[in-house]
């Protein structure tokens, strides 16, 4: 498998496995949704820099979700 194919495969798998809307993923990564669609369909190949943007976006989304979960748990603990 060539490097471009490998990059396209890993980003496609990550986008599908995240189960997040592609519009949201694109926004988090500061990329266009059409760019993500082109990668998934094989029309374009992502650059390493773009993959890093996807990774950063996913990490930031994860951190936001963890903060929200922690806030919910704090309120639950106060209610006990």
DSSP file (Angstrom, degrees, kcal/mol; ACC not computed):
  #  RESIDUE AA STRUCTURE BP1 BP2  ACC     N-H-->O    O-->H-N    N-H-->O    O-->H-N    TCO  KAPPA ALPHA  PHI   PSI    X-CA   Y-CA   Z-CA
    1    1 A X              0   0    0      0, 0.0     2,-0.0     0, 0.0     0, 0.0   0.000 360.0 360.0 360.0 132.7    0.0    0.0    0.0
    2    2 A X     >  -     0   0    0      1,-0.1     4,-2.5     4,-0.0     5,-0.2  -0.292 360.0-107.2 -75.5 163.9    1.4    3.4   -1.0
    3    3 A X  H  > S+     0   0    0      1,-0.2     4,-2.7     2,-0.2     5,-0.2   0.931 119.3  50.0 -59.0 -48.5    1.7    6.2    1.5
    4    4 A X  H  > S+     0   0    0      1,-0.2     4,-2.5     2,-0.2    42,-0.3   0.905 112.4  48.3 -58.5 -39.5   -1.2    8.3    0.1
    5    5 A X  H  > S+     0   0    0      2,-0.2     4,-2.5     1,-0.2    -1,-0.2   0.902 111.3  50.5 -65.3 -39.7   -3.4    5.2    0.2
    6    6 A X  H  X S+     0   0    0     -4,-2.5     4,-2.4     2,-0.2    -2,-0.2   0.915 111.8  46.9 -64.3 -43.6   -2.4    4.5    3.8
    7    7 A X  H  X S+     0   0    0     -4,-2.7     4,-2.2     1,-0.2     5,-0.2   0.923 113.3  48.8 -63.5 -44.2   -3.1    8.1    4.9
    8    8 A X  H  X S+     0   0    0     -4,-2.5     4,-2.3    -5,-0.2    -2,-0.2   0.901 111.8  50.0 -63.0 -40.5   -6.5    8.0    3.1
    9    9 A X  H  X S+     0   0    0     -4,-2.5     4,-2.5     2,-0.2     5,-0.2   0.928 111.0  47.5 -64.6 -46.1   -7.4    4.6    4.7
   10   10 A X  H  X S+     0   0    0     -4,-2.4     4,-2.3     1,-0.2    -1,-0.2   0.898 114.2  46.4 -65.9 -39.3   -6.5    5.7    8.2
   11   11 A X  H  X S+     0   0    0     -4,-2.2     4,-2.6     2,-0.2     5,-0.2   0.909 112.2  50.8 -70.7 -39.2   -8.4    9.0    8.0
   12   12 A X  H  X S+     0   0    0     -4,-2.3     4,-2.3    -5,-0.2     5,-0.2   0.930 112.4  46.9 -61.4 -45.0  -11.5    7.2    6.4
   13   13 A X  H  X S+     0   0    0     -4,-2.5     4,-2.9     1,-0.2     5,-0.2   0.919 112.8  49.2 -62.7 -44.2  -11.5    4.7    9.2
   14   14 A X  H  X S+     0   0    0     -4,-2.3     4,-1.8    -5,-0.2    -2,-0.2   0.913 111.8  48.5 -63.5 -42.5  -11.1    7.3   11.9
   15   15 A X  H  X S+     0   0    0     -4,-2.6     4,-0.6     2,-0.2     5,-0.5   0.908 115.8  43.5 -65.4 -41.3  -13.9    9.4   10.5
   16   16 A X  H >< S+     0   0    0     -4,-2.3     3,-0.8    -5,-0.2    -2,-0.2   0.917 114.4  48.9 -70.0 -43.1  -16.3    6.5   10.2
   17   17 A X  H 3< S+     0   0    0     -4,-2.9    -1,-0.2     1,-0.2    -2,-0.2   0.771 100.2  65.4 -70.3 -25.5  -15.4    5.0   13.6
   18   18 A X  H 3< S-     0   0    0     -4,-1.8    -1,-0.2    -5,-0.2    -2,-0.2   0.802  88.3-151.8 -65.4 -26.6  -15.9    8.4   15.4
   19   19 A X    <<  +     0   0    0     -3,-0.8     2,-0.3    -4,-0.6    -3,-0.1   0.685  49.8 132.7  59.0  20.2  -19.6    8.2   14.5
   20   20 A X        -     0   0    0     -5,-0.5    -1,-0.2     1,-0.1    -2,-0.1  -0.720  69.2 -92.5 -95.7 150.5  -19.6   12.0   14.5
   21   21 A X     >  -     0   0    0     -2,-0.3     4,-2.3     1,-0.1     3,-0.3  -0.344  30.6-128.8 -60.0 140.6  -21.1   14.0   11.7
   22   22 A X  H  > S+     0   0    0      1,-0.2     4,-2.8     2,-0.2     5,-0.2   0.837 108.1  58.9 -62.5 -32.7  -18.6   14.9    9.0
   23   23 A X  H  > S+     0   0    0      2,-0.2     4,-2.1     1,-0.2    -1,-0.2   0.919 108.4  45.4 -61.7 -42.2  -19.6   18.5    9.1
   24   24 A X  H  > S+     0   0    0     -3,-0.3     4,-2.7     2,-0.2    -2,-0.2   0.910 112.7  50.4 -67.0 -43.4  -18.7   18.6   12.8
   25   25 A X  H  X S+     0   0    0     -4,-2.3     4,-1.9     1,-0.2    -2,-0.2   0.915 110.9  49.2 -60.7 -43.1  -15.4   16.8   12.2
   26   26 A X  H  X>S+     0   0    0     -4,-2.8     5,-2.8     2,-0.2     4,-0.6   0.918 111.6  49.0 -63.1 -43.5  -14.5   19.2    9.5
   27   27 A X  H ><5S+     0   0    0     -4,-2.1     3,-1.1     1,-0.2    -2,-0.2   0.936 110.7  49.8 -61.3 -47.2  -15.3   22.2   11.7
   28   28 A X  H 3<5S+     0   0    0     -4,-2.7    -1,-0.2     1,-0.3    -2,-0.2   0.848 115.8  43.4 -60.1 -34.5  -13.2   20.8   14.6
   29   29 A X  H 3<5S-     0   0    0     -4,-1.9    -1,-0.3    -5,-0.2    -2,-0.2   0.449 110.6-121.1 -91.0  -1.3  -10.3   20.2   12.2
   30   30 A X  T <<5S+     0   0    0     -3,-1.1     2,-0.3    -4,-0.6    -3,-0.2   0.917  73.8 120.7  58.6  44.6  -10.6   23.5   10.5
   31   31 A X      < -     0   0    0     -5,-2.8    -1,-0.2    -6,-0.1     2,-0.2  -0.857  68.6 -97.2-128.8 164.4  -11.1   21.8    7.1
   32   32 A X     >  -     0   0    0     -2,-0.3     4,-1.5     1,-0.1     3,-0.4  -0.590  22.6-130.2 -83.0 147.3  -13.9   21.8    4.6
   33   33 A X  H  > S+     0   0    0      1,-0.2     4,-2.5    -2,-0.2     5,-0.2   0.881 110.2  59.3 -62.3 -36.8  -16.5   19.0    4.6
   34   34 A X  H  > S+     0   0    0      1,-0.2     4,-2.3     2,-0.2    -1,-0.2   0.847 101.2  55.7 -60.8 -33.3  -15.9   18.6    0.9
   35   35 A X  H  > S+     0   0    0     -3,-0.4     4,-1.9     2,-0.2    -1,-0.2   0.936 108.1  46.9 -63.7 -46.3  -12.3   17.8    1.6
   36   36 A X  H  X S+     0   0    0     -4,-1.5     4,-2.4     1,-0.2    -2,-0.2   0.916 112.2  50.4 -61.2 -43.1  -13.3   15.0    4.0
   37   37 A X  H  X S+     0   0    0     -4,-2.5     4,-2.4     1,-0.2     6,-0.3   0.885 108.1  52.9 -63.4 -38.7  -15.7   13.6    1.4
   38   38 A X  H  X>S+     0   0    0     -4,-2.3     6,-1.7     2,-0.2     5,-1.6   0.872 110.0  48.6 -65.5 -36.3  -13.0   13.7   -1.3
   39   39 A X  H ><5S+     0   0    0     -4,-1.9     3,-0.7     4,-0.2    -2,-0.2   0.945 112.4  47.5 -65.9 -47.8  -10.6   11.7    0.9
   40   40 A X  H 3<5S+     0   0    0     -4,-2.4    -2,-0.2     1,-0.3    -1,-0.2   0.887 113.8  46.9 -63.1 -39.9  -13.3    9.1    1.8
   41   41 A X  H 3<5S-     0   0    0     -4,-2.4    -1,-0.3    -5,-0.2    -2,-0.2   0.603 113.6-117.7 -79.1 -10.2  -14.3    8.7   -1.9
   42   42 A X  T <<5S+     0   0    0     -3,-0.7    -3,-0.2    -4,-0.7    -4,-0.1   0.564  81.6 120.0  86.5   8.4  -10.7    8.5   -3.0
   43   43 A X  S   <S+     0   0    0     -5,-1.6     2,-0.3    -6,-0.3    -4,-0.2   0.808  81.3  19.0 -74.2 -29.1  -10.7   11.6   -5.2
   44   44 A X  S    S-     0   0    0     -6,-1.7     2,-0.4    -9,-0.1    -2,-0.3  -0.936  73.0-131.1-137.3 159.8   -8.0   13.2   -3.1
   45   45 A X        -     0   0    0     -2,-0.3     2,-0.1    -3,-0.1   -40,-0.1  -0.929  26.2-121.9-112.2 136.8   -5.3   12.2   -0.7
   46   46 A X        -     0   0    0     -2,-0.4     2,-0.2   -42,-0.3   -38,-0.1  -0.440  22.1-128.4 -74.6 149.6   -4.9   13.9    2.7
   47   47 A X     >  -     0   0    0     -2,-0.1     4,-2.2     1,-0.1     5,-0.2  -0.550  25.8-109.7 -86.9 160.9   -1.5   15.4    3.5
   48   48 A X  H  > S+     0   0    0      1,-0.2     4,-2.0     2,-0.2     5,-0.1   0.871 121.3  55.3 -57.3 -35.5    0.2   14.6    6.8
   49   49 A X  H  > S+     0   0    0      2,-0.2     4,-1.7     1,-0.2    -1,-0.2   0.900 106.9  49.1 -65.1 -40.5   -0.6   18.1    8.0
   50   50 A X  H  > S+     0   0    0      2,-0.2     4,-2.1     1,-0.2    -1,-0.2   0.886 108.9  52.7 -66.8 -38.2   -4.3   17.6    7.3
   51   51 A X  H  X S+     0   0    0     -4,-2.2     4,-2.6     1,-0.2    -1,-0.2   0.890 106.7  53.3 -63.3 -37.7   -4.2   14.3    9.2
   52   52 A X  H  X S+     0   0    0     -4,-2.0     4,-2.7     1,-0.2    -1,-0.2   0.882 106.8  52.5 -63.4 -37.3   -2.6   16.1   12.1
   53   53 A X  H  X S+     0   0    0     -4,-1.7     4,-2.6     2,-0.2    -2,-0.2   0.902 109.2  49.2 -64.0 -40.9   -5.5   18.6   12.0
   54   54 A X  H  X S+     0   0    0     -4,-2.1     4,-2.6     2,-0.2    -2,-0.2   0.942 111.9  48.5 -62.0 -47.2   -8.0   15.8   12.1
   55   55 A X  H  X S+     0   0    0     -4,-2.6     4,-2.5     1,-0.2    -2,-0.2   0.920 112.2  48.9 -59.9 -44.4   -6.2   14.2   15.1
   56   56 A X  H  X S+     0   0    0     -4,-2.7     4,-2.6     1,-0.2    -1,-0.2   0.918 111.1  50.2 -61.3 -43.6   -6.1   17.6   16.9
   57   57 A X  H  X S+     0   0    0     -4,-2.6     4,-2.3     1,-0.2    -2,-0.2   0.909 111.3  47.9 -61.9 -43.2   -9.8   18.1   16.2
   58   58 A X  H  X S+     0   0    0     -4,-2.6     4,-2.4     2,-0.2    -1,-0.2   0.905 112.2  49.9 -64.4 -41.5  -10.7   14.7   17.6
   59   59 A X  H  X S+     0   0    0     -4,-2.5     4,-2.4    -5,-0.2    -2,-0.2   0.924 111.2  48.3 -63.5 -43.9   -8.5   15.2   20.7
   60   60 A X  H  X S+     0   0    0     -4,-2.6     4,-2.3     2,-0.2    -1,-0.2   0.903 111.3  50.4 -64.2 -40.6  -10.1   18.6   21.4
   61   61 A X  H  X S+     0   0    0     -4,-2.3     4,-2.3     1,-0.2    -1,-0.2   0.920 110.5  50.7 -61.4 -43.5  -13.6   17.1   21.0
   62   62 A X  H  X S+     0   0    0     -4,-2.4     4,-2.3     1,-0.2    -2,-0.2   0.901 109.4  49.9 -60.8 -42.5  -12.7   14.4   23.4
   63   63 A X  H  X S+     0   0    0     -4,-2.4     4,-2.3     2,-0.2    -1,-0.2   0.905 110.0  50.7 -64.3 -41.1  -11.4   16.8   26.0
   64   64 A X  H  X S+     0   0    0     -4,-2.3     4,-2.2     1,-0.2    -2,-0.2   0.919 110.9  49.0 -62.3 -42.5  -14.6   18.9   25.7
   65   65 A X  H  X S+     0   0    0     -4,-2.3     4,-2.5     1,-0.2    -2,-0.2   0.886 109.8  51.6 -64.7 -38.9  -16.7   15.7   26.2
   66   66 A X  H  X S+     0   0    0     -4,-2.3     4,-2.4     2,-0.2    -1,-0.2   0.906 109.3  50.3 -64.4 -41.0  -14.6   14.7   29.2
   67   67 A X  H  X S+     0   0    0     -4,-2.3     4,-2.1     2,-0.2    -2,-0.2   0.915 111.4  48.5 -63.1 -42.0  -15.1   18.2   30.8
   68   68 A X  H  X S+     0   0    0     -4,-2.2     4,-2.2     2,-0.2    -2,-0.2   0.916 111.4  49.4 -64.1 -42.9  -18.9   17.9   30.3
   69   69 A X  H  X S+     0   0    0     -4,-2.5     4,-2.4     1,-0.2    -2,-0.2   0.906 110.3  51.2 -62.3 -41.5  -19.0   14.4   31.8
   70   70 A X  H  X S+     0   0    0     -4,-2.4     4,-2.2     1,-0.2    -1,-0.2   0.895 108.7  51.3 -63.3 -40.0  -17.0   15.6   34.8
   71   71 A X  H  X S+     0   0    0     -4,-2.1     4,-2.0     2,-0.2    -1,-0.2   0.909 109.9  49.4 -64.5 -41.3  -19.4   18.5   35.3
   72   72 A X  H  X S+     0   0    0     -4,-2.2     4,-2.4     1,-0.2    -2,-0.2   0.921 110.6  50.3 -62.4 -43.6  -22.4   16.1   35.2
   73   73 A X  H  X S+     0   0    0     -4,-2.4     4,-2.4     1,-0.2    -1,-0.2   0.867 107.6  54.4 -63.9 -36.3  -20.7   13.8   37.7
   74   74 A X  H  X S+     0   0    0     -4,-2.2     4,-2.0     2,-0.2    -1,-0.2   0.928 109.7  46.4 -62.8 -44.3  -20.0   16.8   40.0
   75   75 A X  H  X S+     0   0    0     -4,-2.0     4,-1.4     1,-0.2    -2,-0.2   0.903 111.3  52.2 -65.4 -40.3  -23.7   17.7   40.0
   76   76 A X  H  X S+     0   0    0     -4,-2.4     4,-0.6     1,-0.2    -1,-0.2   0.910 109.1  50.3 -59.9 -42.2  -24.7   14.1   40.6
   77   77 A X  H >< S+     0   0    0     -4,-2.4     3,-0.7     1,-0.2    -1,-0.2   0.868 108.8  52.0 -65.9 -36.0  -22.3   13.9   43.6
   78   78 A X  H 3< S+     0   0    0     -4,-2.0    -1,-0.2     1,-0.2    -2,-0.2   0.796 105.5  56.0 -68.7 -27.9  -23.8   17.1   45.0
   79   79 A X  H 3<        0   0    0     -4,-1.4    -1,-0.2     1,-0.2    -2,-0.2   0.611 360.0 360.0 -81.9 -12.0  -27.3   15.7   44.7
   80   80 A X    <<        0   0    0     -3,-0.7    -1,-0.2    -4,-0.6    -2,-0.1   0.471 360.0 360.0 -80.8 360.0  -26.5   12.6   46.8
